[in-house]
Amino acid sequence: MYKYATSFLFLLIFTIKAAFAQEEFVVNGAIFEAGSKIRIALAEIKNKRTGFSIGSNDMGIFSLKAALGDTLEITKRGFNDAVVVVSSKKDIILNLNRGNLLNEVVIKGQSKAKELEEMKQEFRNKGSFYNGKPPLSLLNPFGGSPLTFLYELLGKTPRQARRFSRLYNSEIQQNQIDLIYNKSVINKYTGLTDKELEDFMVKYRPEYEQAKHWNQYDAIKWINTCFKQYKEEKGIK
C-alpha cells in the first residue's frame, strides 16, 4: 500500500511540474525607431530570465528563445531602453524612442566597453576561444587540434560568438566616435537643440574609418565645417 501511495505521489508531483513548466519557443520580432519606419540594427535584446542576449540584424529583425511571461530588455546606443513582456507566441513589433546621450560620454563608453568585454568572456567560458573563427593551424596533425577547429566552425556557441563579435566590433567603434562627437559638443559649437540637433547628428556623423584617429580638435573642426554646410542648405545667414 505504501509503495502505491509513494508512486502516486511522485506521479502527482510530476504532473503538476509538467503543467506549470515554462514551454520555451522562438520569439520573432522587429525593432523600429518610434514615429518612423526606420529599422534599428544591432540593438541588443536580452531575455532577463535566461540571461541570453542577441542582436537585431540589418533589417531590425531578431529571433530569441523565450517562454510566456519572460521579460525582454532592449538596449541600443542613442535610444532609450525598452522592456516588453512576452504575452503570446505572436511576432513582436518594438518601437524605440531616441534618448539624450549623457554628457559623461567617456564614462558611458567605458561602461559599455566593459559590459561587452564581460559578454565576450562569457563565450570563452562556454568553450569558444576563437569567436567561431578558428585558425588553420588547428588542422596541423602535429600540435594542432582538428576537433577544436570543427567545433569552432560548426558548433552552436561559436556561431553565436561570431554574431556577437560583429556586434562587439561595431559597438566599440561607435563608442569611440561618441567620445568626440556627441550632443554636448555639437550643441556647444552650433547652438542646435532638440529635433535640429538630432537631425544634424545623424546626417553628419563621421564614419569610423574616417574618425578613428581624430582628437577633440579634429572633431570640432569637422562639426564647424558641417555646420557651415548645414546653414547653407537651410538658407541660414
VOLO-155880 format. One record per atom (N, C-alpha, C): residue in one letter; chain; atom name; x, y, z. Coordinates in pm, whole numbers, plus 50000, padded with zeros to 5 digits. Layout:
BEGIN
PT nuvo vexlum torti    xx    yy    zz
PT    A      A    CA     X     Y     Z
...
This chain:
BEGIN
PT nuvo vexlum torti    xx    yy    zz
PT    M      A     N 50084 49880 50000
PT    M      A    CA 50000 50000 50000
PT    M      A     C 50088 50126 50000
PT    Y      A     N 50191 50125 50082
PT    Y      A    CA 50282 50239 50091
PT    Y      A     C 50351 50263 49957
PT    K      A     N 50387 50150 49892
PT    K      A    CA 50456 50158 49762
PT    K      A     C 50367 50228 49661
PT    Y      A     N 50238 50191 49655
PT    Y      A    CA 50145 50253 49559
PT    Y      A     C 50122 50400 49592
PT    A      A     N 50116 50431 49721
PT    A      A    CA 50095 50571 49762
PT    A      A     C 50213 50658 49722
PT    T      A     N 50335 50604 49740
PT    T      A    CA 50456 50678 49702
PT    T      A     C 50460 50702 49552
PT    S      A     N 50428 50597 49475
PT    S      A    CA 50428 50609 49329
PT    S      A     C 50326 50713 49284
PT    F      A     N 50208 50710 49348
PT    F      A    CA 50104 50806 49313
PT    F      A     C 50148 50950 49344
PT    L      A     N 50218 50966 49458
PT    L      A    CA 50266 51099 49497
PT    L      A     C 50366 51153 49396
PT    F      A     N 50462 51067 49356
PT    F      A    CA 50561 51109 49256
PT    F      A     C 50493 51144 49123
PT    L      A     N 50394 51065 49084
PT    L      A    CA 50322 51091 48960
PT    L      A     C 50248 51223 48967
PT    L      A     N 50190 51252 49084
PT    L      A    CA 50117 51378 49103
PT    L      A     C 50211 51497 49094
PT    I      A     N 50328 51486 49160
PT    I      A    CA 50427 51594 49156
PT    I      A     C 50475 51618 49014
PT    F      A     N 50501 51508 48942
PT    F      A    CA 50549 51520 48803
PT    F      A     C 50444 51588 48716
PT    T      A     N 50318 51551 48737
PT    T      A    CA 50209 51610 48657
PT    T      A     C 50197 51759 48683
PT    I      A     N 50208 51798 48811
PT    I      A    CA 50197 51940 48847
PT    I      A     C 50313 52018 48785
PT    K      A     N 50435 51960 48794
PT    K      A    CA 50551 52028 48737
PT    K      A     C 50536 52044 48587
PT    A      A     N 50486 51940 48522
PT    A      A    CA 50469 51946 48377
PT    A      A     C 50367 52051 48339
PT    A      A     N 50263 52063 48422
PT    A      A    CA 50157 52158 48392
PT    A      A     C 50206 52302 48401
PT    F      A     N 50297 52325 48495
PT    F      A    CA 50344 52461 48518
PT    F      A     C 50482 52490 48455
PT    A      A     N 50535 52391 48388
PT    A      A    CA 50667 52410 48327
PT    A      A     C 50660 52518 48220
PT    Q      A     N 50768 52594 48209
PT    Q      A    CA 50773 52701 48110
PT    Q      A     C 50813 52642 47975
PT    E      A     N 50720 52647 47883
PT    E      A    CA 50746 52596 47749
PT    E      A     C 50818 52704 47667
PT    E      A     N 50940 52676 47628
PT    E      A    CA 51015 52774 47551
PT    E      A     C 50982 52763 47403
PT    F      A     N 50983 52875 47335
PT    F      A    CA 50961 52880 47192
PT    F      A     C 51042 52996 47137
PT    V      A     N 51051 53008 47007
PT    V      A    CA 51129 53114 46944
PT    V      A     C 51040 53237 46921
PT    V      A     N 51079 53347 46983
PT    V      A    CA 51008 53474 46964
PT    V      A     C 51074 53549 46848
PT    N      A     N 50993 53586 46750
PT    N      A    CA 51043 53667 46639
PT    N      A     C 50992 53809 46656
PT    G      A     N 51073 53906 46616
PT    G      A    CA 51031 54045 46631
PT    G      A     C 51109 54137 46540
PT    A      A     N 51064 54262 46536
PT    A      A    CA 51131 54365 46458
PT    A      A     C 51134 54493 46540
PT    I      A     N 51241 54570 46525
PT    I      A    CA 51260 54692 46604
PT    I      A     C 51265 54813 46511
PT    F      A     N 51182 54914 46542
PT    F      A    CA 51175 55036 46463
PT    F      A     C 51205 55156 46550
PT    E      A     N 51246 55265 46486
PT    E      A    CA 51256 55392 46556
PT    E      A     C 51115 55447 46570
PT    A      A     N 51078 55487 46690
PT    A      A    CA 50942 55536 46717
PT    A      A     C 50907 55653 46625
PT    G      A     N 50785 55647 46569
PT    G      A    CA 50737 55755 46484
PT    G      A     C 50790 55750 46342
PT    S      A     N 50856 55640 46305
PT    S      A    CA 50908 55629 46169
PT    S      A     C 50906 55483 46127
PT    K      A     N 50947 55459 46003
PT    K      A    CA 50958 55323 45952
PT    K      A     C 51103 55278 45945
PT    I      A     N 51191 55351 46015
PT    I      A    CA 51334 55319 46015
PT    I      A     C 51359 55198 46105
PT    R      A     N 51419 55095 46049
PT    R      A    CA 51451 54975 46127
PT    R      A     C 51584 54994 46200
PT    I      A     N 51593 54938 46320
PT    I      A    CA 51711 54958 46404
PT    I      A     C 51794 54830 46408
PT    A      A     N 51914 54839 46352
PT    A      A    CA 52006 54724 46352
PT    A      A     C 52094 54727 46476
PT    L      A     N 52145 54611 46513
PT    L      A    CA 52242 54597 46623
PT    L      A     C 52188 54644 46758
PT    A      A     N 52056 54637 46774
PT    A      A    CA 52001 54658 46909
PT    A      A     C 52020 54527 46986
PT    E      A     N 52042 54537 47115
PT    E      A    CA 52063 54417 47197
PT    E      A     C 51931 54379 47264
PT    I      A     N 51888 54256 47242
PT    I      A    CA 51765 54205 47303
PT    I      A     C 51806 54097 47403
PT    K      A     N 51771 54118 47529
PT    K      A    CA 51814 54026 47635
PT    K      A     C 51693 53967 47706
PT    N      A     N 51692 53834 47720
PT    N      A    CA 51590 53766 47799
PT    N      A     C 51638 53769 47945
PT    K      A     N 51569 53843 48030
PT    K      A    CA 51615 53864 48168
PT    K      A     C 51607 53736 48250
PT    R      A     N 51522 53642 48209
PT    R      A    CA 51513 53516 48284
PT    R      A     C 51632 53426 48254
PT    T      A     N 51666 53410 48127
PT    T      A    CA 51774 53320 48089
PT    T      A     C 51910 53391 48086
PT    G      A     N 51907 53524 48072
PT    G      A    CA 52032 53599 48063
PT    G      A     C 52093 53597 47924
PT    F      A     N 52028 53532 47828
PT    F      A    CA 52082 53522 47693
PT    F      A     C 52047 53648 47614
PT    S      A     N 52145 53697 47534
PT    S      A    CA 52125 53818 47454
PT    S      A     C 52152 53789 47308
PT    I      A     N 52089 53868 47223
PT    I      A    CA 52112 53857 47079
PT    I      A     C 52096 53994 47017
PT    G      A     N 52157 54018 46902
PT    G      A    CA 52147 54147 46835
PT    G      A     C 52052 54142 46718
PT    S      A     N 51982 54252 46692
PT    S      A    CA 51896 54259 46574
PT    S      A     C 51983 54272 46449
PT    N      A     N 51935 54216 46337
PT    N      A    CA 52015 54220 46214
PT    N      A     C 51997 54353 46140
PT    D      A     N 52048 54361 46018
PT    D      A    CA 52044 54486 45943
PT    D      A     C 51902 54533 45914
PT    M      A     N 51807 54441 45918
PT    M      A    CA 51667 54477 45894
PT    M      A     C 51591 54500 46024
PT    G      A     N 51664 54501 46137
PT    G      A    CA 51600 54524 46266
PT    G      A     C 51526 54402 46319
PT    I      A     N 51550 54286 46259
PT    I      A    CA 51477 54164 46296
PT    I      A     C 51561 54080 46392
PT    F      A     N 51493 54012 46485
PT    F      A    CA 51562 53924 46579
PT    F      A     C 51479 53801 46608
PT    S      A     N 51545 53695 46653
PT    S      A    CA 51479 53572 46698
PT    S      A     C 51546 53529 46827
PT    L      A     N 51466 53500 46928
PT    L      A    CA 51520 53469 47061
PT    L      A     C 51430 53370 47131
PT    K      A     N 51492 53272 47199
PT    K      A    CA 51412 53176 47276
PT    K      A     C 51355 53241 47401
PT    A      A     N 51228 53213 47428
PT    A      A    CA 51163 53269 47547
PT    A      A     C 51044 53183 47583
PT    A      A     N 50985 53213 47697
PT    A      A    CA 50863 53147 47743
PT    A      A     C 50762 53255 47779
PT    L      A     N 50636 53219 47782
PT    L      A    CA 50533 53315 47819
PT    L      A     C 50563 53373 47957
PT    G      A     N 50555 53504 47967
PT    G      A    CA 50584 53570 48095
PT    G      A     C 50726 53621 48106
PT    D      A     N 50814 53582 48013
PT    D      A    CA 50952 53631 48016
PT    D      A     C 50956 53781 47985
PT    T      A     N 51055 53847 48041
PT    T      A    CA 51075 53990 48016
PT    T      A     C 51195 54010 47925
PT    L      A     N 51174 54081 47814
PT    L      A    CA 51281 54113 47721
PT    L      A     C 51323 54258 47742
PT    E      A     N 51453 54280 47752
PT    E      A    CA 51508 54415 47768
PT    E      A     C 51582 54453 47640
PT    I      A     N 51547 54566 47582
PT    I      A    CA 51606 54609 47456
PT    I      A     C 51688 54735 47479
PT    T      A     N 51813 54731 47436
PT    T      A    CA 51902 54847 47452
PT    T      A     C 51971 54875 47319
PT    K      A     N 51994 55002 47293
PT    K      A    CA 52064 55045 47173
PT    K      A     C 52122 55183 47198
PT    R      A     N 52247 55200 47161
PT    R      A    CA 52315 55328 47180
PT    R      A     C 52237 55439 47111
PT    G      A     N 52211 55548 47186
PT    G      A    CA 52139 55663 47131
PT    G      A     C 51988 55655 47146
PT    F      A     N 51938 55543 47203
PT    F      A    CA 51794 55525 47222
PT    F      A     C 51765 55494 47369
PT    N      A     N 51643 55527 47412
PT    N      A    CA 51601 55489 47546
PT    N      A     C 51580 55338 47552
PT    D      A     N 51616 55279 47665
PT    D      A    CA 51594 55135 47684
PT    D      A     C 51444 55105 47684
PT    A      A     N 51410 54983 47644
PT    A      A    CA 51270 54941 47642
PT    A      A     C 51259 54803 47705
PT    V      A     N 51143 54776 47763
PT    V      A    CA 51116 54646 47826
PT    V      A     C 50980 54597 47777
PT    V      A     N 50972 54469 47741
PT    V      A    CA 50845 54413 47696
PT    V      A     C 50830 54273 47755
PT    V      A     N 50707 54239 47793
PT    V      A    CA 50677 54107 47847
PT    V      A     C 50619 54019 47737
PT    V      A     N 50670 53898 47724
PT    V      A    CA 50621 53806 47623
PT    V      A     C 50486 53750 47670
PT    S      A     N 50379 53795 47605
PT    S      A    CA 50245 53756 47648
PT    S      A     C 50178 53657 47552
PT    S      A     N 50240 53632 47436
PT    S      A    CA 50186 53536 47340
PT    S      A     C 50299 53489 47250
PT    K      A     N 50266 53400 47157
PT    K      A    CA 50365 53348 47064
PT    K      A     C 50367 53427 46934
PT    K      A     N 50294 53536 46931
PT    K      A    CA 50290 53618 46810
PT    K      A     C 50418 53700 46796
PT    D      A     N 50447 53744 46672
PT    D      A    CA 50564 53829 46649
PT    D      A     C 50549 53961 46725
PT    I      A     N 50664 54015 46767
PT    I      A    CA 50664 54138 46847
PT    I      A     C 50717 54254 46764
PT    I      A     N 50646 54365 46763
PT    I      A    CA 50693 54487 46699
PT    I      A     C 50728 54587 46810
PT    L      A     N 50854 54632 46810
PT    L      A    CA 50901 54724 46914
PT    L      A     C 50940 54857 46855
PT    N      A     N 50908 54965 46925
PT    N      A    CA 50944 55099 46882
PT    N      A     C 51031 55164 46989
PT    L      A     N 51150 55206 46951
PT    L      A    CA 51243 55269 47045
PT    L      A     C 51244 55420 47025
PT    N      A     N 51241 55493 47134
PT    N      A    CA 51250 55639 47128
PT    N      A     C 51395 55683 47139
PT    R      A     N 51430 55781 47059
PT    R      A    CA 51565 55836 47069
PT    R      A     C 51581 55904 47205
PT    G      A     N 51693 55876 47271
PT    G      A    CA 51717 55934 47402
PT    G      A     C 51829 56034 47397
PT    N      A     N 51843 56109 47504
PT    N      A    CA 51952 56206 47514
PT    N      A     C 52080 56135 47556
PT    L      A     N 52186 56156 47479
PT    L      A    CA 52315 56100 47519
PT    L      A     C 52365 56172 47644
PT    L      A     N 52424 56098 47733
PT    L      A    CA 52475 56159 47856
PT    L      A     C 52596 56245 47824
PT    N      A     N 52610 56353 47898
PT    N      A    CA 52728 56436 47879
PT    N      A     C 52855 56360 47917
PT    E      A     N 52840 56269 48013
PT    E      A    CA 52957 56192 48056
PT    E      A     C 52979 56076 47961
PT    V      A     N 53004 56107 47833
PT    V      A    CA 53014 56003 47732
PT    V      A     C 53135 55914 47755
PT    V      A     N 53239 55967 47817
PT    V      A    CA 53357 55886 47844
PT    V      A     C 53321 55774 47940
PT    I      A     N 53252 55809 48049
PT    I      A    CA 53212 55710 48148
PT    I      A     C 53116 55610 48086
PT    K      A     N 53021 55661 48006
PT    K      A    CA 52924 55573 47941
PT    K      A     C 52994 55477 47847
PT    G      A     N 53093 55531 47771
PT    G      A    CA 53166 55447 47677
PT    G      A     C 53247 55340 47746
PT    Q      A     N 53311 55377 47858
PT    Q      A    CA 53390 55280 47933
PT    Q      A     C 53300 55171 47990
PT    S      A     N 53182 55212 48039
PT    S      A    CA 53088 55116 48097
PT    S      A     C 53041 55017 47991
PT    K      A     N 53008 55068 47870
PT    K      A    CA 52962 54981 47762
PT    K      A     C 53072 54887 47718
PT    A      A     N 53194 54939 47707
PT    A      A    CA 53308 54855 47666
PT    A      A     C 53331 54743 47767
PT    K      A     N 53318 54775 47896
PT    K      A    CA 53337 54675 48000
PT    K      A     C 53229 54567 47991
PT    E      A     N 53105 54612 47966
PT    E      A    CA 52993 54517 47954
PT    E      A     C 53014 54423 47836
PT    L      A     N 53060 54477 47723
PT    L      A    CA 53085 54395 47605
PT    L      A     C 53199 54296 47629
PT    E      A     N 53302 54341 47701
PT    E      A    CA 53413 54252 47733
PT    E      A     C 53366 54136 47820
PT    E      A     N 53277 54165 47914
PT    E      A    CA 53224 54059 48001
PT    E      A     C 53144 53957 47920
PT    M      A     N 53067 54007 47821
PT    M      A    CA 52991 53916 47735
PT    M      A     C 53085 53832 47650
PT    K      A     N 53193 53894 47605
PT    K      A    CA 53292 53822 47525
PT    K      A     C 53356 53711 47608
PT    Q      A     N 53387 53742 47735
PT    Q      A    CA 53446 53643 47825
PT    Q      A     C 53350 53529 47851
PT    E      A     N 53221 53559 47849
PT    E      A    CA 53119 53456 47873
PT    E      A     C 53126 53348 47765
PT    F      A     N 53149 53390 47641
PT    F      A    CA 53162 53293 47532
PT    F      A     C 53288 53207 47551
PT    R      A     N 53395 53271 47601
PT    R      A    CA 53517 53193 47627
PT    R      A     C 53491 53089 47736
PT    N      A     N 53415 53129 47837
PT    N      A    CA 53383 53037 47946
PT    N      A     C 53301 52918 47897
PT    K      A     N 53224 52942 47789
PT    K      A    CA 53142 52834 47732
PT    K      A     C 53221 52748 47634
PT    G      A     N 53348 52780 47614
PT    G      A    CA 53433 52695 47532
PT    G      A     C 53467 52748 47395
PT    S      A     N 53424 52870 47360
PT    S      A    CA 53458 52927 47230
PT    S      A     C 53572 53027 47249
PT    F      A     N 53693 52985 47208
PT    F      A    CA 53811 53070 47231
PT    F      A     C 53851 53150 47107
PT    Y      A     N 53789 53120 46992
PT    Y      A    CA 53828 53187 46868
PT    Y      A     C 53712 53263 46805
PT    N      A     N 53604 53286 46882
PT    N      A    CA 53486 53359 46833
PT    N      A     C 53431 53299 46704
PT    G      A     N 53441 53165 46692
PT    G      A    CA 53386 53099 46574
PT    G      A     C 53471 53113 46450
PT    K      A     N 53595 53164 46465
PT    K      A    CA 53686 53181 46351
PT    K      A     C 53817 53112 46382
PT    P      A     N 53821 52979 46376
PT    P      A    CA 53942 52905 46415
PT    P      A     C 54055 52924 46315
PT    P      A     N 54179 52934 46362
PT    P      A    CA 54294 52944 46272
PT    P      A     C 54323 52810 46205
PT    L      A     N 54375 52814 46083
PT    L      A    CA 54405 52691 46009
PT    L      A     C 54512 52608 46078
PT    S      A     N 54590 52672 46164
PT    S      A    CA 54696 52598 46234
PT    S      A     C 54640 52487 46322
PT    L      A     N 54512 52497 46359
PT    L      A    CA 54450 52391 46440
PT    L      A     C 54440 52259 46364
PT    L      A     N 54443 52266 46229
PT    L      A    CA 54433 52145 46149
PT    L      A     C 54565 52070 46140
PT    N      A     N 54671 52132 46192
PT    N      A    CA 54802 52067 46191
PT    N      A     C 54798 51941 46277
PT    P      A     N 54825 51823 46217
PT    P      A    CA 54819 51699 46296
PT    P      A     C 54926 51691 46405
PT    F      A     N 55028 51778 46393
PT    F      A    CA 55135 51779 46493
PT    F      A     C 55121 51904 46579
PT    G      A     N 55054 51890 46691
PT    G      A    CA 55038 52001 46784
PT    G      A     C 54910 52080 46765
PT    G      A     N 54833 52049 46660
PT    G      A    CA 54707 52118 46638
PT    G      A     C 54591 52048 46709
PT    S      A     N 54469 52088 46676
PT    S      A    CA 54351 52026 46735
PT    S      A     C 54236 52032 46634
PT    P      A     N 54231 51935 46542
PT    P      A    CA 54126 51934 46440
PT    P      A     C 53984 51935 46499
PT    L      A     N 53965 51868 46614
PT    L      A    CA 53832 51865 46674
PT    L      A     C 53790 52005 46719
PT    T      A     N 53886 52080 46776
PT    T      A    CA 53858 52218 46816
PT    T      A     C 53823 52302 46695
PT    F      A     N 53895 52280 46584
PT    F      A    CA 53869 52354 46461
PT    F      A     C 53725 52330 46415
PT    L      A     N 53682 52203 46413
PT    L      A    CA 53546 52169 46369
PT    L      A     C 53441 52227 46463
PT    Y      A     N 53469 52221 46594
PT    Y      A    CA 53374 52277 46690
PT    Y      A     C 53358 52427 46671
PT    E      A     N 53470 52498 46654
PT    E      A    CA 53464 52643 46635
PT    E      A     C 53394 52679 46505
PT    L      A     N 53404 52592 46407
PT    L      A    CA 53346 52620 46275
PT    L      A     C 53197 52587 46270
PT    L      A     N 53156 52480 46341
PT    L      A    CA 53020 52430 46326
PT    L      A     C 52936 52435 46454
PT    G      A     N 52998 52454 46569
PT    G      A    CA 52926 52449 46697
PT    G      A     C 52829 52565 46715
PT    K      A     N 52727 52544 46798
PT    K      A    CA 52624 52645 46822
PT    K      A     C 52681 52766 46897
PT    T      A     N 52757 52741 47005
PT    T      A    CA 52814 52852 47082
PT    T      A     C 52910 52936 46999
PT    P      A     N 53003 52875 46923
PT    P      A    CA 53089 52958 46837
PT    P      A     C 53010 53038 46733
PT    R      A     N 52900 52979 46683
PT    R      A    CA 52816 53052 46586
PT    R      A     C 52757 53178 46650
PT    Q      A     N 52712 53164 46774
PT    Q      A    CA 52662 53281 46848
PT    Q      A     C 52775 53379 46875
PT    A      A     N 52895 53326 46901
PT    A      A    CA 53011 53412 46928
PT    A      A     C 53048 53493 46804
PT    R      A     N 53036 53433 46685
PT    R      A    CA 53064 53506 46560
PT    R      A     C 52968 53623 46545
PT    R      A     N 52838 53596 46573
PT    R      A    CA 52737 53701 46562
PT    R      A     C 52765 53812 46662
PT    F      A     N 52800 53772 46784
PT    F      A    CA 52829 53872 46887
PT    F      A     C 52954 53951 46852
PT    S      A     N 53054 53884 46791
PT    S      A    CA 53179 53952 46756
PT    S      A     C 53154 54067 46660
PT    R      A     N 53062 54047 46566
PT    R      A    CA 53027 54155 46474
PT    R      A     C 52962 54270 46548
PT    L      A     N 52871 54237 46640
PT    L      A    CA 52806 54339 46722
PT    L      A     C 52909 54411 46809
PT    Y      A     N 53000 54334 46868
PT    Y      A    CA 53102 54388 46957
PT    Y      A     C 53189 54491 46885
PT    N      A     N 53240 54454 46767
PT    N      A    CA 53328 54543 46693
PT    N      A     C 53257 54672 46654
PT    S      A     N 53132 54660 46611
PT    S      A    CA 53056 54778 46570
PT    S      A     C 53031 54871 46688
PT    E      A     N 52991 54815 46803
PT    E      A    CA 52961 54898 46919
PT    E      A     C 53086 54967 46974
PT    I      A     N 53199 54896 46976
PT    I      A    CA 53324 54955 47023
PT    I      A     C 53363 55073 46934
PT    Q      A     N 53348 55056 46804
PT    Q      A    CA 53382 55163 46710
PT    Q      A     C 53291 55284 46730
PT    Q      A     N 53159 55258 46745
PT    Q      A    CA 53066 55369 46761
PT    Q      A     C 53085 55440 46895
PT    N      A     N 53123 55365 46998
PT    N      A    CA 53152 55427 47127
PT    N      A     C 53271 55521 47118
PT    Q      A     N 53370 55482 47036
PT    Q      A    CA 53489 55567 47019
PT    Q      A     C 53451 55699 46952
PT    I      A     N 53358 55693 46855
PT    I      A    CA 53312 55816 46790
PT    I      A     C 53233 55902 46889
PT    D      A     N 53153 55837 46974
PT    D      A    CA 53070 55911 47071
PT    D      A     C 53153 55994 47168
PT    L      A     N 53278 55954 47191
PT    L      A    CA 53361 56027 47285
PT    L      A     C 53391 56169 47236
PT    I      A     N 53395 56188 47105
PT    I      A    CA 53430 56319 47049
PT    I      A     C 53318 56382 46968
PT    Y      A     N 53216 56303 46934
PT    Y      A    CA 53105 56354 46853
PT    Y      A     C 52975 56317 46924
PT    N      A     N 52924 56410 47005
PT    N      A    CA 52805 56383 47085
PT    N      A     C 52722 56511 47100
PT    K      A     N 52608 56500 47160
PT    K      A    CA 52515 56613 47170
PT    K      A     C 52576 56731 47243
PT    S      A     N 52649 56704 47349
PT    S      A    CA 52706 56811 47428
PT    S      A     C 52802 56897 47346
PT    V      A     N 52892 56830 47271
PT    V      A    CA 52991 56903 47190
PT    V      A     C 52924 56976 47075
PT    I      A     N 52831 56908 47007
PT    I      A    CA 52763 56969 46892
PT    I      A     C 52682 57091 46934
PT    N      A     N 52611 57078 47045
PT    N      A    CA 52531 57190 47096
PT    N      A     C 52621 57309 47131
PT    K      A     N 52738 57281 47187
PT    K      A    CA 52829 57388 47229
PT    K      A     C 52879 57470 47111
PT    Y      A     N 52905 57404 46997
PT    Y      A    CA 52967 57474 46884
PT    Y      A     C 52868 57510 46773
PT    T      A     N 52741 57468 46786
PT    T      A    CA 52642 57505 46684
PT    T      A     C 52521 57576 46743
PT    G      A     N 52492 57548 46871
PT    G      A    CA 52373 57606 46933
PT    G      A     C 52246 57532 46897
PT    L      A     N 52256 57423 46820
PT    L      A    CA 52138 57346 46781
PT    L      A     C 52082 57270 46901
PT    T      A     N 51949 57253 46902
PT    T      A    CA 51883 57179 47010
PT    T      A     C 51770 57094 46951
PT    D      A     N 51720 57004 47033
PT    D      A    CA 51601 56924 47002
PT    D      A     C 51612 56853 46867
PT    K      A     N 51507 56866 46785
PT    K      A    CA 51499 56792 46658
PT    K      A     C 51611 56832 46562
PT    E      A     N 51646 56960 46558
PT    E      A    CA 51753 57006 46469
PT    E      A     C 51886 56943 46507
PT    L      A     N 51910 56932 46638
PT    L      A    CA 52032 56869 46686
PT    L      A     C 52035 56722 46648
PT    E      A     N 51923 56654 46665
PT    E      A    CA 51913 56513 46629
PT    E      A     C 51942 56493 46481
PT    D      A     N 51879 56576 46396
PT    D      A    CA 51898 56563 46251
PT    D      A     C 52043 56588 46212
PT    F      A     N 52105 56688 46273
PT    F      A    CA 52244 56720 46243
PT    F      A     C 52335 56603 46281
PT    M      A     N 52313 56547 46400
PT    M      A    CA 52396 56436 46447
PT    M      A     C 52392 56318 46352
PT    V      A     N 52271 56285 46304
PT    V      A    CA 52255 56169 46216
PT    V      A     C 52315 56197 46078
PT    K      A     N 52286 56315 46023
PT    K      A    CA 52327 56346 45886
PT    K      A     C 52478 56359 45871
PT    Y      A     N 52544 56418 45972
PT    Y      A    CA 52687 56448 45959
PT    Y      A     C 52776 56358 46046
PT    R      A     N 52720 56251 46097
PT    R      A    CA 52800 56162 46180
PT    R      A     C 52913 56101 46096
PT    P      A     N 53039 56114 46140
PT    P      A    CA 53151 56059 46062
PT    P      A     C 53157 55907 46071
PT    E      A     N 53214 55845 45968
PT    E      A    CA 53237 55701 45969
PT    E      A     C 53357 55671 46058
PT    Y      A     N 53361 55548 46108
PT    Y      A    CA 53469 55509 46199
PT    Y      A     C 53605 55520 46131
PT    E      A     N 53618 55468 46008
PT    E      A    CA 53746 55474 45938
PT    E      A     C 53793 55618 45919
PT    Q      A     N 53698 55708 45909
PT    Q      A    CA 53729 55848 45889
PT    Q      A     C 53775 55915 46019
PT    A      A     N 53717 55872 46131
PT    A      A    CA 53738 55944 46258
PT    A      A     C 53822 55868 46361
PT    K      A     N 53871 55748 46327
PT    K      A    CA 53934 55665 46430
PT    K      A     C 54062 55726 46488
PT    H      A     N 54126 55817 46415
PT    H      A    CA 54248 55879 46467
PT    H      A     C 54226 56025 46507
PT    W      A     N 54102 56070 46512
PT    W      A    CA 54072 56208 46548
PT    W      A     C 54098 56234 46696
PT    N      A     N 54133 56361 46727
PT    N      A    CA 54128 56408 46865
PT    N      A     C 54013 56508 46874
PT    Q      A     N 53998 56573 46989
PT    Q      A    CA 53885 56664 47009
PT    Q      A     C 53890 56781 46910
PT    Y      A     N 54011 56828 46880
PT    Y      A    CA 54025 56940 46787
PT    Y      A     C 53975 56900 46647
PT    D      A     N 54007 56779 46603
PT    D      A    CA 53963 56732 46471
PT    D      A     C 53810 56723 46466
PT    A      A     N 53750 56677 46577
PT    A      A    CA 53604 56664 46582
PT    A      A     C 53538 56802 46574
PT    I      A     N 53592 56900 46646
PT    I      A    CA 53536 57036 46644
PT    I      A     C 53548 57097 46504
PT    K      A     N 53661 57073 46441
PT    K      A    CA 53682 57123 46305
PT    K      A     C 53578 57062 46210
PT    W      A     N 53552 56932 46226
PT    W      A    CA 53451 56863 46145
PT    W      A     C 53312 56921 46169
PT    I      A     N 53278 56943 46295
PT    I      A    CA 53146 56997 46330
PT    I      A     C 53128 57137 46270
PT    N      A     N 53231 57221 46281
PT    N      A    CA 53220 57357 46227
PT    N      A     C 53204 57356 46076
PT    T      A     N 53279 57269 46007
PT    T      A    CA 53268 57259 45861
PT    T      A     C 53129 57211 45820
PT    C      A     N 53080 57110 45891
PT    C      A    CA 52947 57056 45860
PT    C      A     C 52837 57157 45892
PT    F      A     N 52857 57234 45999
PT    F      A    CA 52756 57333 46036
PT    F      A     C 52748 57444 45932
PT    K      A     N 52861 57478 45874
PT    K      A    CA 52861 57578 45767
PT    K      A     C 52779 57528 45649
PT    Q      A     N 52799 57399 45614
PT    Q      A    CA 52723 57339 45505
PT    Q      A     C 52574 57331 45542
PT    Y      A     N 52548 57298 45668
PT    Y      A    CA 52410 57287 45717
PT    Y      A     C 52336 57420 45702
PT    K      A     N 52402 57530 45739
PT    K      A    CA 52340 57662 45732
PT    K      A     C 52316 57703 45586
PT    E      A     N 52409 57667 45498
PT    E      A    CA 52391 57698 45357
PT    E      A     C 52271 57624 45299
PT    E      A     N 52254 57497 45338
PT    E      A    CA 52141 57417 45290
PT    E      A     C 52008 57470 45345
PT    K      A     N 52011 57522 45468
PT    K      A    CA 51890 57572 45530
PT    K      A     C 51863 57719 45495
PT    G      A     N 51961 57782 45427
PT    G      A    CA 51947 57924 45395
PT    G      A     C 51961 58015 45516
PT    I      A     N 52042 57972 45613
PT    I      A    CA 52064 58049 45735
PT    I      A     C 52189 58133 45720
PT    K      A     N 52180 58263 45745
PT    K      A    CA 52297 58350 45737
PT    K      A     C 52364 58358 45873
